[in-house]
Amino acid sequence: MTATPVPALSAVEARVLGVLAEKQRTVPDTYPLTLNALVSGCNQKSSRDPVMEIGDAEAQEALDSLRGMTLVIESSGGRVPRYEHNMERVLQIPTTSAALLAVLMLRGPQTAGELRINCDRLHKFADISAAEGFLHELAARPAGPLVVELPRQPGSRENRWAHLLCGAPAADQRAAPAVAALHDKEDGESASLRSRIEALEATVAELHALVAALQAERK
């Protein structure tokens, strides 16, 4: 199968696709996702940048558009429709690369070190160089790059990476905010602690989404 050129997604479509890729790894027992669970994942306050407030209609419109690109598949046969992503097959990338793309779609531009930590629940990279290797493969994809390495900002020790599924990064994404420079200076233990706290917050959000989905199916 020939790899698909880089799709042009809206911010909502990228958030929906990223959530489906994330939840496939973090809550496999409830995957594929119902619309209700998907909306809850899109609107999480933790592990999201920017935080969004997406309604059912917006999410459904994004799903329909992604289905048209075959990036999302709808499951049939249950009480309510369920949705799963088809990113690896359509873009012809391994699951490891899909994990990196998902985290970039959900959390915005990040350094390879940040991606290694933030991808931990989706894929465990042995070290930063392992993450960088897959990032460079995504940047050199023959059918079109899926990520780009941004210029290093003053005060930063690492370059950040951004996904290209919504087009070239905006100017405000290219300019690293002050907090990003501060994060670059944190040691590994502080970054790891922050990641564990965010993972716990995400788990709580996932449990809330699961309860909401079960309640919806009983109605």
C-alpha contacts under 8 A as a table, 3 or more apart, distances in Angstrom:
res1	aa1	res2	aa2	distance
1	M	92	Q	7.91
2	T	92	Q	7.69
3	A	90	V	6.51
3	A	91	L	5.32
3	A	92	Q	5.28
3	A	143	A	6.07
4	T	7	P	7.75
4	T	90	V	6.08
4	T	91	L	5.38
4	T	92	Q	7.55
4	T	143	A	6.54
5	P	91	L	7.61
5	P	143	A	5.18
5	P	144	G	5.83
6	V	91	L	7.87
6	V	143	A	7.29
6	V	144	G	5.88
6	V	145	P	7.15
6	V	146	L	6.51
6	V	164	L	7.55
6	V	165	L	6.30
7	P	165	L	5.84
7	P	166	C	7.64
8	A	165	L	5.66
8	A	166	C	5.26
8	A	167	G	6.34
9	L	12	V	7.93
9	L	13	E	5.69
9	L	14	A	5.98
9	L	165	L	5.76
9	L	166	C	4.77
9	L	167	G	7.79
10	S	13	E	5.10
10	S	14	A	6.19
10	S	166	C	5.93
11	A	14	A	5.18
11	A	15	R	6.21
11	A	166	C	6.80
12	V	15	R	5.03
12	V	16	V	6.17
12	V	54	I	7.67
12	V	58	E	7.62
12	V	59	A	7.29
12	V	62	A	6.54
13	E	16	V	5.11
13	E	17	L	6.13
13	E	59	A	7.83
13	E	62	A	4.99
13	E	63	L	7.24
13	E	65	S	7.83
13	E	66	L	7.00
14	A	17	L	5.14
14	A	18	G	5.95
14	A	105	M	5.96
14	A	106	L	7.92
14	A	165	L	7.26
14	A	166	C	7.28
15	R	18	G	5.09
15	R	19	V	6.11
15	R	42	C	6.24
15	R	105	M	6.19
15	R	106	L	6.04
16	V	19	V	5.22
16	V	20	L	6.32
16	V	38	L	7.20
16	V	42	C	6.39
16	V	59	A	7.04
16	V	62	A	7.14
16	V	63	L	7.38
17	L	20	L	5.24
17	L	21	A	6.31
17	L	71	L	7.85
17	L	72	V	7.66
17	L	85	H	6.55
17	L	102	A	7.47
18	G	21	A	5.17
18	G	22	E	6.09
18	G	101	L	7.53
18	G	102	A	4.38
18	G	103	V	6.99
18	G	105	M	5.62
18	G	106	L	5.89
19	V	22	E	4.98
19	V	23	K	5.98
19	V	38	L	7.02
19	V	41	G	6.11
19	V	42	C	6.30
19	V	102	A	7.28
19	V	106	L	7.28
20	L	23	K	5.32
20	L	24	Q	6.12
20	L	32	P	7.82
20	L	33	L	7.34
20	L	38	L	7.30
20	L	83	Y	7.79
20	L	84	E	6.10
20	L	85	H	5.85
21	A	24	Q	5.38
21	A	25	R	7.12
21	A	84	E	7.92
21	A	85	H	6.33
21	A	98	A	7.38
21	A	99	A	7.10
21	A	102	A	6.04
22	E	25	R	5.67
22	E	26	T	6.28
22	E	99	A	7.31
22	E	102	A	6.41
22	E	103	V	7.72
22	E	122	L	6.69
23	K	26	T	4.83
23	K	27	V	5.16
23	K	28	P	6.76
23	K	31	Y	6.87
24	Q	27	V	6.04
24	Q	28	P	5.22
24	Q	31	Y	5.80
24	Q	32	P	7.18
24	Q	84	E	7.89
25	R	28	P	5.80
25	R	121	R	7.23
25	R	122	L	5.49
26	T	121	R	6.54
26	T	122	L	6.84
27	V	30	T	5.82
27	V	31	Y	6.46
27	V	206	E	7.50
28	P	31	Y	4.98
28	P	32	P	7.84
30	T	33	L	6.38
30	T	210	L	7.29
31	Y	83	Y	7.98
31	Y	84	E	7.32
32	P	75	S	7.63
32	P	82	R	5.40
32	P	83	Y	5.09
32	P	84	E	4.95
33	L	36	N	7.94
33	L	37	A	5.90
33	L	38	L	5.92
33	L	82	R	5.01
33	L	83	Y	5.21
33	L	84	E	6.69
34	T	37	A	5.27
34	T	38	L	6.11
34	T	80	V	6.88
34	T	81	P	6.13
34	T	82	R	4.52
34	T	83	Y	6.40
34	T	213	A	6.99
35	L	38	L	5.02
35	L	39	V	6.14
35	L	56	D	7.18
35	L	59	A	7.53
35	L	60	Q	7.37
35	L	81	P	7.50
35	L	82	R	6.93
35	L	83	Y	7.64
36	N	39	V	5.29
36	N	40	S	6.35
36	N	56	D	7.45
36	N	209	A	7.58
36	N	212	A	7.32
36	N	213	A	6.08
36	N	216	A	7.81
37	A	40	S	5.11
37	A	41	G	6.26
37	A	209	A	5.14
37	A	210	L	6.68
37	A	212	A	7.17
37	A	213	A	5.75
38	L	41	G	5.08
38	L	42	C	6.21
38	L	59	A	7.93
39	V	42	C	5.00
39	V	43	N	6.22
39	V	54	I	6.59
39	V	55	G	6.92
39	V	56	D	6.58
39	V	59	A	6.62
40	S	43	N	5.23
40	S	44	Q	6.26
40	S	205	A	7.82
40	S	209	A	5.76
41	G	44	Q	5.36
41	G	205	A	7.57
41	G	206	E	7.19
41	G	209	A	7.27
42	C	52	M	6.93
42	C	53	E	7.61
42	C	54	I	6.85
43	N	51	V	6.61
43	N	52	M	5.37
43	N	53	E	5.37
43	N	54	I	6.40
44	Q	47	S	7.36
44	Q	48	R	6.67
44	Q	51	V	7.04
44	Q	52	M	7.80
44	Q	202	A	7.58
44	Q	205	A	6.66
45	K	48	R	6.27
45	K	51	V	5.92
46	S	198	E	6.16
46	S	201	E	6.19
46	S	202	A	5.96
47	S	106	L	7.13
47	S	107	R	6.39
47	S	198	E	6.27
47	S	199	A	7.84
47	S	202	A	6.86
48	R	51	V	5.39
48	R	106	L	5.29
48	R	107	R	4.94
49	D	106	L	6.23
49	D	107	R	4.38
49	D	108	G	5.87
50	P	106	L	7.91
50	P	107	R	6.96
50	P	108	G	7.57
54	I	58	E	6.14
54	I	59	A	6.52
55	G	58	E	5.32
55	G	59	A	6.25
56	D	59	A	5.15
56	D	60	Q	6.05
57	A	60	Q	5.11
57	A	61	E	6.11
58	E	61	E	5.13
58	E	62	A	6.23
59	A	62	A	5.07
59	A	63	L	6.12
60	Q	63	L	4.95
60	Q	64	D	6.14
61	E	64	D	5.16
61	E	65	S	6.28
62	A	65	S	5.10
62	A	66	L	6.11
63	L	66	L	5.05
63	L	67	R	5.98
63	L	72	V	6.89
64	D	67	R	5.06
64	D	68	G	6.33
65	S	68	G	5.09
65	S	69	M	6.71
66	L	69	M	5.08
66	L	70	T	6.19
66	L	71	L	5.25
66	L	72	V	5.42
67	R	70	T	4.67
67	R	71	L	5.79
67	R	72	V	4.70
67	R	73	I	6.02
67	R	74	E	7.73
68	G	71	L	7.63
69	M	72	V	7.56
70	T	73	I	6.65
70	T	86	N	6.77
70	T	90	V	7.09
71	L	85	H	5.73
71	L	86	N	4.71
71	L	87	M	5.41
71	L	90	V	6.45
72	V	83	Y	6.69
72	V	84	E	5.64
72	V	85	H	4.34
72	V	86	N	5.33
72	V	87	M	7.60
73	I	83	Y	5.73
73	I	84	E	5.38
73	I	85	H	6.15
73	I	86	N	6.67
74	E	81	P	6.62
74	E	82	R	5.72
74	E	83	Y	4.63
74	E	84	E	6.59
75	S	78	G	7.85
75	S	81	P	6.08
75	S	82	R	5.14
75	S	83	Y	5.97
75	S	84	E	7.64
76	S	81	P	6.08
76	S	82	R	7.21
77	G	81	P	7.91
78	G	81	P	6.54
78	G	82	R	7.91
79	R	217	E	6.92
80	V	217	E	7.13
86	N	89	R	5.77
86	N	90	V	6.25
87	M	90	V	5.34
87	M	91	L	5.81
87	M	92	Q	7.74
87	M	93	I	7.79
87	M	98	A	7.05
88	E	91	L	5.47
88	E	92	Q	5.28
88	E	93	I	4.89
88	E	94	P	5.97
88	E	95	T	6.36
88	E	98	A	6.42
89	R	92	Q	4.99
89	R	93	I	6.97
93	I	97	S	6.17
93	I	98	A	6.73
94	P	97	S	5.44
94	P	98	A	6.40
95	T	98	A	4.84
95	T	99	A	6.21
96	T	99	A	5.21
96	T	100	L	6.69
96	T	123	H	6.44
96	T	134	F	7.60
97	S	100	L	5.14
97	S	101	L	6.29
97	S	134	F	6.09
97	S	135	L	7.39
97	S	138	L	7.22
98	A	101	L	5.04
98	A	102	A	6.04
99	A	102	A	5.09
99	A	103	V	6.34
99	A	119	C	6.55
99	A	122	L	5.92
99	A	123	H	6.61
100	L	103	V	5.32
100	L	104	L	6.24
100	L	115	L	6.93
100	L	119	C	6.64
100	L	135	L	7.72
101	L	104	L	5.08
101	L	105	M	6.10
101	L	147	V	7.94
101	L	163	H	6.54
102	A	105	M	5.10
102	A	106	L	6.16
103	V	106	L	5.02
103	V	107	R	5.78
103	V	108	G	7.61
103	V	115	L	7.22
103	V	118	N	7.01
103	V	119	C	6.51
104	L	107	R	5.32
104	L	108	G	4.97
104	L	109	P	6.09
104	L	110	Q	7.14
104	L	115	L	7.91
104	L	161	W	7.98
104	L	162	A	6.31
104	L	163	H	6.04
105	M	108	G	5.89
105	M	163	H	6.79
107	R	110	Q	7.81
108	G	162	A	6.61
108	G	163	H	7.99
108	G	173	Q	7.95
109	P	160	R	5.88
109	P	161	W	5.24
109	P	162	A	4.49
109	P	163	H	7.50
109	P	173	Q	6.95
110	Q	113	G	7.96
110	Q	114	E	5.86
110	Q	115	L	6.17
110	Q	160	R	4.72
110	Q	161	W	5.38
110	Q	162	A	6.89
111	T	114	E	5.14
111	T	115	L	6.14
111	T	158	E	6.08
111	T	159	N	5.72
111	T	160	R	4.01
111	T	161	W	5.86
112	A	115	L	5.00
112	A	116	R	6.09
112	A	128	I	6.12
112	A	131	A	6.22
112	A	132	E	5.97
112	A	158	E	7.65
112	A	159	N	7.76
112	A	160	R	6.89
112	A	161	W	7.24
113	G	116	R	5.15
113	G	117	I	6.53
113	G	128	I	5.57
113	G	131	A	7.99
114	E	117	I	5.23
114	E	118	N	5.98
114	E	191	A	7.96
115	L	118	N	4.98
115	L	119	C	5.69
115	L	131	A	7.46
116	R	119	C	5.38
116	R	120	D	6.48
116	R	124	K	7.37
116	R	125	F	6.05
116	R	127	D	7.34
116	R	128	I	6.26
116	R	131	A	6.16
117	I	120	D	5.39
117	I	191	A	7.66
117	I	192	S	6.76
117	I	195	S	6.58
118	N	121	R	7.45
118	N	195	S	6.42
119	C	122	L	5.26
119	C	123	H	5.66
119	C	124	K	6.80
119	C	125	F	7.99
120	D	123	H	5.24
120	D	124	K	4.84
120	D	125	F	7.30
121	R	124	K	7.10
121	R	199	A	7.88
125	F	128	I	7.20
125	F	130	A	6.08
125	F	131	A	6.21
126	A	130	A	6.35
127	D	130	A	5.48
127	D	131	A	6.93
128	I	131	A	5.22
128	I	132	E	6.18
129	S	132	E	4.86
129	S	133	G	6.07
130	A	133	G	5.15
130	A	134	F	6.75
131	A	134	F	5.45
131	A	135	L	6.29
132	E	135	L	4.92
132	E	136	H	6.12
133	G	136	H	5.29
133	G	137	E	6.39
134	F	137	E	4.97
134	F	138	L	6.26
135	L	138	L	5.10
135	L	139	A	6.21
135	L	147	V	7.05
136	H	139	A	4.92
136	H	140	A	6.15
137	E	140	A	5.12
137	E	141	R	6.07
138	L	141	R	5.21
138	L	145	P	5.86
138	L	146	L	5.43
138	L	147	V	5.89
139	A	144	G	7.86
139	A	145	P	4.48
139	A	146	L	5.79
139	A	147	V	5.03
139	A	148	V	5.82
139	A	149	E	7.92
140	A	144	G	7.29
140	A	145	P	5.57
141	R	144	G	5.31
141	R	145	P	4.98
141	R	146	L	7.09
142	P	145	P	7.26
145	P	148	V	7.24
145	P	164	L	7.30
146	L	163	H	5.78
146	L	164	L	5.08
146	L	165	L	6.44
147	V	161	W	6.71
147	V	162	A	5.51
147	V	163	H	4.17
147	V	164	L	5.25
148	V	161	W	5.67
148	V	162	A	5.50
148	V	163	H	6.37
148	V	164	L	6.96
149	E	159	N	6.66
149	E	160	R	6.05
149	E	161	W	4.53
149	E	162	A	6.61
150	L	159	N	6.05
150	L	160	R	5.44
150	L	161	W	5.69
150	L	162	A	7.13
150	L	174	R	6.36
151	P	159	N	6.13
151	P	160	R	7.42
151	P	174	R	7.45
152	R	156	S	6.57
152	R	157	R	7.70
152	R	158	E	6.51
152	R	159	N	4.62
152	R	160	R	7.05
153	Q	156	S	5.52
153	Q	159	N	7.38
153	Q	175	A	7.08
153	Q	176	A	6.33
155	G	181	A	5.96
156	S	159	N	7.37
156	S	180	A	7.91
156	S	181	A	5.23
156	S	184	D	5.93
156	S	185	K	7.68
157	R	184	D	6.30
157	R	185	K	7.78
158	E	184	D	7.29
162	A	169	P	6.89
163	H	166	C	7.52
163	H	169	P	7.76
164	L	167	G	4.81
164	L	168	A	5.65
164	L	169	P	7.09
166	C	169	P	7.84
169	P	173	Q	5.98
169	P	174	R	6.58
170	A	173	Q	5.30
170	A	174	R	6.52
171	A	174	R	5.08
171	A	175	A	6.44
172	D	175	A	5.28
172	D	176	A	7.65
173	Q	176	A	6.59
176	A	180	A	6.02
176	A	181	A	7.09
177	P	180	A	5.44
177	P	181	A	6.92
178	A	181	A	5.22
178	A	182	L	6.40
179	V	182	L	4.96
179	V	183	H	6.16
180	A	183	H	5.00
180	A	184	D	6.31
181	A	184	D	5.10
181	A	185	K	6.71
182	L	185	K	5.24
182	L	186	E	6.67
183	H	186	E	5.19
183	H	191	A	7.69
186	E	190	S	6.16
186	E	191	A	6.51
187	D	190	S	5.60
187	D	191	A	6.47
188	G	191	A	5.18
188	G	192	S	6.02
189	E	192	S	5.07
189	E	193	L	6.13
190	S	193	L	5.10
190	S	194	R	6.20
191	A	194	R	5.12
191	A	195	S	6.21
192	S	195	S	5.03
192	S	196	R	6.26
193	L	196	R	5.11
193	L	197	I	6.29
194	R	197	I	5.21
194	R	198	E	6.24
195	S	198	E	5.11
195	S	199	A	6.04
196	R	199	A	4.93
196	R	200	L	6.24
197	I	200	L	5.16
197	I	201	E	6.29
198	E	201	E	4.98
198	E	202	A	6.05
199	A	202	A	5.00
199	A	203	T	6.13
200	L	203	T	5.02
200	L	204	V	6.32
201	E	204	V	5.18
201	E	205	A	6.31
202	A	205	A	4.99
202	A	206	E	6.11
203	T	206	E	4.96
203	T	207	L	6.21
204	V	207	L	5.11
204	V	208	H	6.32
205	A	208	H	5.10
205	A	209	A	6.23
206	E	209	A	4.96
206	E	210	L	6.11
207	L	210	L	4.97
207	L	211	V	6.24
208	H	211	V	5.21
208	H	212	A	6.17
209	A	212	A	5.02
209	A	213	A	6.04
210	L	213	A	5.04
210	L	214	L	6.17
211	V	214	L	5.17
211	V	215	Q	6.16
212	A	215	Q	5.12
212	A	216	A	6.14
213	A	216	A	5.06
213	A	217	E	6.26
214	L	217	E	5.18
214	L	218	R	6.42
215	Q	218	R	5.26
215	Q	219	K	6.67
216	A	219	K	5.44
